[in-house]
Amino acid sequence: MAKRLRWFITGTGVGVAVSIWVRKRIRQKVEEVTPLALTKATADSVIRLKDRLSAAIGDARTKVEETEATLRAEMGLDPRRQS
């Protein structure tokens, strides 16, 4: 009888713990797909994309200026003269 009682209590405890964990996970997933959460995630993605593009454009401008300066120096052109 003691074995059965112990297994019953163990099974009940595990069942309650798993059901609480599942309920918690479901709530978290539901909160992730609310309109406000989706809007925030989209806004964060757009901001990160804008920052990456700004950095890429800045790097490209720097590289173009360096290349232009190198070519002007090799060709003996005046960098102040715009044509």
KOLBA-688808 format. One record per residue (C-alpha): x, y, z. Coordinates in steps of 0.5 Angstrom, whole numbers, padded with zeros to 4 digits, always signed. Layout:
<nodes>
XYZ ...
</nodes>
This chain:
<nodes>
+0000+0000+0000 +0006+0005+0002 +0009+0004-0005 +0002+0005-0009 +0001+0012-0005 +0008+0014-0006 +0007+0013-0013 +0001+0016-0013 +0004+0022-0010 +0010+0022-0014 +0005+0022-0021 +0001+0027-0018 +0006+0032-0016 +0010+0031-0023 +0003+0032-0027 +0001+0038-0023 +0009+0041-0024 +0008+0040-0032 +0001+0043-0032 +0004+0049-0029 +0010+0049-0034 +0006+0048-0040 +0001+0054-0038 +0006+0058-0037 +0010+0057-0043 +0003+0058-0047 +0002+0065-0044 +0009+0067-0046 +0007+0065-0053 +0001+0068-0053 +0004+0075-0050 +0009+0074-0056 +0004+0075-0061 +0000+0080-0059 -0001+0086-0063 +0003+0091-0059 +0009+0085-0058 +0009+0084-0066 +0009+0092-0067 +0015+0093-0062 +0019+0087-0065 +0018+0090-0072 +0020+0097-0070 +0026+0094-0066 +0028+0090-0073 +0027+0096-0077 +0032+0100-0072 +0037+0095-0073 +0037+0095-0080 +0037+0102-0081 +0043+0102-0076 +0047+0097-0080 +0045+0101-0087 +0048+0107-0084 +0054+0104-0082 +0055+0101-0089 +0054+0107-0093 +0059+0111-0088 +0064+0105-0089 +0062+0106-0097 +0063+0113-0097 +0070+0113-0093 +0072+0107-0098 +0070+0112-0104 +0074+0118-0101 +0080+0114-0100 +0080+0111-0107 +0079+0118-0110 +0085+0121-0106 +0089+0115-0108 +0087+0116-0116 +0088+0123-0116 +0095+0123-0112 +0097+0117-0118 +0094+0122-0123 +0097+0128-0120 +0090+0132-0120 +0089+0137-0116 +0084+0135-0110 +0081+0142-0109 +0079+0143-0117 +0072+0140-0118 +0070+0139-0125 
</nodes>
